[in-house]
């Protein structure tokens, strides 16, 4: 990563247990953008090149970096490309933690992102809640 990038956020995706939502994982590429009181992050693709991620009953943690301090996080914009054999995705909640300031924000999602599920949307915007 370039040395000018200094702010780090841990993004923890919390998917429901196996018994709660069958088929809740996704094969699609998932993208995220954070909006804070000081600006908007770049768009980040959330996946690991060597390990499966975002599958049913999983808790995945990613390190997302920004070029500047976003301040208090106001919203989480999330979507996927509807790719792969099982793109529909049920997202329970997301926790964002600023490594430098030690502040965290919780996003209660509890919704499907999928053309074949619920309202058919693959893009959502969630407001932040302080845990």
N, C-alpha and C positions, 0 to 999 in steps of 0.2 A: 504494500500500500504506500502511496506517496506520503512523504513526511509531513506535508501540510495538513493532512487529515488528523485531527487530534481528538475529536469528541467520539466516544464510543457508547453505544446503547446495546444492552442485551435484549433480544427479542425472544420471549418464551411463548411458544404456541402450545396450547393445552387442548388436546382433542379428547372427546368423551371416551369412557371405557367401552370395551368391546360389546358388553351386554346392553349398552344404552343406545347406540346408533350403529347398526350394521352398515357397512359400506361408507363409513364417514371419512376415510382417508382419501387421498387424491393422487392421481398420476400426472396431473396437469402441472405446469410451471406456475408458481404463485409469485405475485409481485406485491410489494408494499411501499407505501410512501407515508411518512410521518409529517404532520403539520404542527408546528409549535408557535409560541407567541412571537418568536424572532424569525420565522420563516419556514420553508418547506424543505424536507430532505430530498436527495436524489431518489429515483426509483430503484429499488433493489429487488433482484430475483432471489427468492428464498429457496435454495436447494443446495445439496452437497453433491459434488461431482462423483464421490466414491461410495456414499452410503444412502440407503433409502430414507426419505424424510416424509413428514406429514402423513403418516399412515394411522390407521384406526388405533385408538387407545394409546397414543404416544404423547410424550412431552418433548418437544424439540426446542433447542436453544441455539440462536444464531447471534453473531456479533455484527452489528450494523454500524458503520462509521459515517459521520457527517463532516462537512468542511468547516462548520461553525456550530456553536452552541444554539440549539433550537429553542431553549427556554422551556417553560412548562409545555408539555405535549397536550394539544387540544383535540386532535383526531388521528385516526388510523384509516387510511385508504387502502383497501386490499382487493385484489382481483386475480383471476387466473386465465390462462389461454385456452381452457377447455380441451387440453391435449391428453393423449394417452387413452388407454382402454377403459379407465374408470375415473373420469375427471370430476364428477360431482363430489363435493366436499362439505362436510358439516364441521364448522368451527365453533367451539364452545367459548373460549376466551383467550385473550392475548395479554401478556404482561410485558411492559417496556420498562427497563431499568437503566438509568443514566449512570454509567460507571464512575464518572468524575464527581457528580453532585450527590450521588447515592439516593436520588429521588426515583420513585416508580409510579407508573400509571397502569390502570387496569382497564381493559376493553372487554365488555360483556357482549359477546357476539350472538351465540345461541341461534345460529341460522345456517341454512344451506347456501352454498355458492355452487350453483349447477343449473344447467339448462333444463334438466329433467326432474328437478326437485323444487318444492315449494312455489315461489313466485317466478322461478326460472332465471334469476339474476346471477351473474358470475362476477359482479362487482358490488362492493359495499363500502360505506363510510360509517365508522363508529366513533362516537364521542368518547373522550377519556373520562374515567372515574378514578379518584384517588383511593388506593386500597387502604 
